[in-house]
Amino acid sequence: MSPDLPQPLRAALERELEGVSRRGLAERAARTSAAYRAGQGSAGVIRGLDDALAYALARLPATYAACASVFDEAARRAPGFAPRSVLDAGSGPAAASWAALEAWPGVESVTWLDASGPFLDLAGRLAAEAPAPIHGAARLRADLTGGGTSWPKADLVAASYALAEIPEARQAEVVGALWAAASGLLVLVEPGTPAGFARLLRAREALVAQGADILAPCPHARACPLAAPDWCHFAVRLPRSRDHRLAKGADAPFEDEKFAYLAAARPGVGVGAAASRVLRHPRSGKPGLELRLCGPEGLETRFVGKRDKAAHARARRLGWGDAWDA
């Protein structure tokens, strides 16, 4: 799956940028990023459409790329899963909805849930020429910490970069409510930082206790074998447009978005057999390749020699985050 924005979404974003000062958007994007890093939530950061547009210019491409990578992996691990409905929780400008439709073209209905009116408005404007499920998405303005509210049920529930805005004391409650809404699969995506990984570890523990099958990235449901200062995260490279580079104050024509994620499935969804996960870039040497893996039995280092031509050929195609089925 391409990490680039779908053409209708890219065109819609370009239309929104017509006649808008790029310098002004870049300044807004910088202030927005600083506010998020300081722990402020969207309600206090995104006050109007200009703020939402600045955020989308700076963050929509990377959020979409991360979600696209995660959904692509989920589709491989559960080939029989074909969601018809999507709940995009903490949707922002709806990057996860677009990525879900790319991964599962059979999606028929989408619901956006967000506390920010400007984000919901921008998502609707960006969906002007979107495929029907996104163009006709239902909008639900509500806070994820809304006191135990029952969210609409959906085959796929996704919350991308949303837990970071929720106080730690409320995160388990929110994850529980999202899991209750998921009739098939719950996907959580967070920044690829130690803090993001810690949030997903707490969510993972709660979901396993509620009977969820861990679909990815973990090949088992036991306690995570990684210990600080190590943490589980992945990366996707995406292209940057000229406007994107200006918004980020960057020169490179690409960006490496680091993310962490968790995909939890209802029993019977049709999960594929567990496979080991490549935790870092494979190390190549004259005798062969060395893989650092998290496998069904825990952490391991696997050497794949050049003499084993078939295995080595497969190993050479692996990258950070891929599944390795020996």
N, C-alpha and C positions, 0 to 999 in steps of 0.2 A: 504494500500500500504506500502511495506517495505521501511524504510528510507535508507537501505543499498544499495550500488552501484550495478547495474545489473552485473551479472557474466562476460559478455564479456568486460565491461568497467573496472571492477576490474582486470581482467586478463591482459588487455592491459596496464593498469597503472603499474602493477607489471613487465611486460616485459620492459617498458621504464626505470624502476629503476634498472634493472640488470647491475651490474658492476659500479653503480654510488655511490659515497661516500654519505652515509646518513648524516654524520656530515656536509659535504659541503652543501647539500640540506637544512638541518635545518638552517644553517647560512644564506643561501640565502632567505629562507622563512621568517626568522625573519627580515631581512633587507627589504624585500618586504612588509611585514605587517606594519612596521614602516613608510615606504614611503607612503603607502596608507592612513594610519592614519594621516599623515602630509598633506594630500590633493593632493598628486601627482596622475596623471592619469596613465593608463596602458602604454601609449606611452613612458612615462619617466621612468617607473619602469620595464617593461618587455622588456629587450633589446635583449634577445636571448632565444633559446630553453631551456637552463638550468634554466633561470628565470621562464619561463612558467611552467616547470616541477615542480620546487620548489613550485610555487603557487598552482598547481593542487594537489600536495601531501598534502598541508596544508589546502586548501579550497574547493577542488572539492567535497569531501564527504558531507560537511555541506551544500554547495550550492545545490547539488542534493537533499538532504533530505528536505530542505526548499521548493524547487520547487515541489517535489513530494507531499508534504503535501498540498500545495496550489492548484495544479492541481487536486488532489483527491477531495478536497472540491468543486472546480469549477465544476467537473464532476457530483457531487451529486446535486449541485444547478441548473444545466442545463442538465438534463438527456437526452434531445433530441439533444444536441450539439455533433457532431462527426466531428472534423476538419480533412480535408484531407491535408492541407498545413500548415507549421509552419515557421514563421520568428523569429529566435533567435537573438535578437538585443543586441549588446554588449555581444556577445556570450561567449568570453573567451574560455575555453576548452569545451564548449558546454554542460554543466550540464543540462541546461533547456531543450535542445533537447532530451536528454536521458529520462528525467523525463516525458516529453510530450508523448513520444512514449509508456511509461509504462502506462500512464493514458488513452491514446487513441490509441490503437493498429492499428486503421484504417488509421493513418497518412501515406501519400504516398510520400510527398516531404518536404524537410527541407532546409532552407537557413540560413547560418551563416553570420552575419554582425558584423564585428569588425575592429577597426583601427589597431590592433596589428597583424603583420605578424606571429610572433612566436606563438601567441595563436591560430591562424587559422591553422598553421602547426601542432601544437600539437593536436588540435582537430581532424585533419585528421588522424594522427598516432593512436590516441586512438580509432578511428572508423574503424580500419583495419578489424575487425571481427564483426562489428556492424550489426544490421538489415539493410536491403537495404535503407530505407529512410535516415538513418544517414550515412551509408557507402558512399552513393552517394550524400551527401549534397552539395549544391552549396555554394561557398565561395565568399563573397563580402567584400573586404577590403575597409572600409570607416568609417569616423568619424560620430557619431550620430549627431553632430552639423554641419553637412556638408552643411550649407547654404540653407536649405529648399529642399534638394534632395528628390525626391519621392522614397520611398523604395518599394521593391516588395510587392504586396498585398498578404495576407495570411489569412486563416480562423482564425488561432491563432497567435497572435503576443505576444512575451514574452520578457521582459527586466528585467533580474535579477541582482541586485547589480550594476546597470549601472548608475542610476540617480545621485548617490553619486559622480561620476567623472565629472559631468557636472555643470558648473557655474550656480548658482541659476537664474541669469537673462536669461539663455538660456533654462531652464528646461521646461517651458510652451510650447515653440516652439517645442522641441523634443517630448514631450508628444503628442502634436497635430499631428506631422508627423507620430508617431507610431499609433495613433488612426485612421488616414487616411488610413494607410496600413492594418488595421484590419477589415476584412469583417465579423468577428463573435465575437471574444473575444480578449481583450487586458489585459494582466496580468503583473503587476509590483510588483517586490519583492525587498525589501530594508532591510538593517540591522535593527534589532529590538531596535533601539535607539530613543530618542526624535528627533534627527535630521532626521533619516530615516522616522519616522512618519510624521514629518513636511513636508518633500518632497512629501509624498503620499497625505497629506491633500491638498496641492496646486494642485497636479495632479487631485485629486478627484473633486475639485471645477471646474477646467477647463473642465473635461470630462462631468460632469453633465450639464454644460452650453452648451456643444455641443450635448446634447441629449442622452448621454450614460445611460444605466441602470446599476446601481451598483449591481453586482451579489454577491460579498462577499468582506470583511467580514461583511460589513454594512447591516443591515436589512431595511434601508431607505436611501433616497437621500437628506435629510435635513442636515443642518449644524451639524457637529460632536458635540455631547454633552459633550465630555471629555474636561477637562480644566487642564492646567499645574498645578502641576508637573506630572499629570497622562498622560499616552499615551497608544495607542492601539498597542499591539504587542503579539506575540505568540512564542511557542517554540516546537522544535522537538528533541527527543533524538536519537542519531545515534551511532553505534558502531565505535570504533577506532581500526584500525589495529596497529601492532607493529610499522610499518614505520610511520603511521599517528601520533602516540604518540611521536615518536622521532622528527618529524617535528614540532610538537606543543610544545615540551618540557614539555609534560604532562605525568602523571602516570595513570590517570583514564582510564579504558577501554571503556569509553563512553564520548560523548560530547553533551551538550544541546545547540543547535543552536537557538538563539533568532532572530526572523525576523518579519517584518511588510509587509503587502501586500495589493493589491487592484486588483480586477477583475471587469472589465467593459465590458458590453455586448451590442451589437447592438440590437435595438428593434426587437422582433420577434425571438430571438435566442432560446426561449423556457425555460425561466428562471422559476425555481420552486418558490413556494410561499415563501415570506419572513419569516424568523425565527429569534428569538432572538439569540444573540451570547454570550457565556460564556466568560467573560473578565478576570477571574482569577480562580485559583483552587477552586472548591466547598469546602465550610466549613462544616464539618460533626460534628454533636452533637447527644446526646441521643434522642432529639425529632425528628430530621430529618436533612435535608440538606439545606444550605443557598447558593443561586446562585446569583452572581453579573452579571447582564445581560445588554446588549445594545439591546433594543427591538424596534419594529416599532414606539413606542411612546417616545423613549429615554431611559435613564438609569433607571434601577429598580433593587431592591433586591427582590428575590423571595424565599420564604420558602416552602419547600416541605416536609411535615410531613410523618413520618413512617406509620401513620394511612391510608394515601392514598397509598395503597400498589402498585398499578400499576404505578402511577406517580413516587413514590419513587424508584421503581425498575429501571425505565428509567433514573432517575436523578443520580442514583449511577454509571451508566455507563458513565456519562459525564466527560469530562476533559476540561482543559483550551483550549479555542478556538473552542470548539464544538458548533454546532447549537442546540438550545433548542426550540422545537415546542410543546407548551403546548397542 
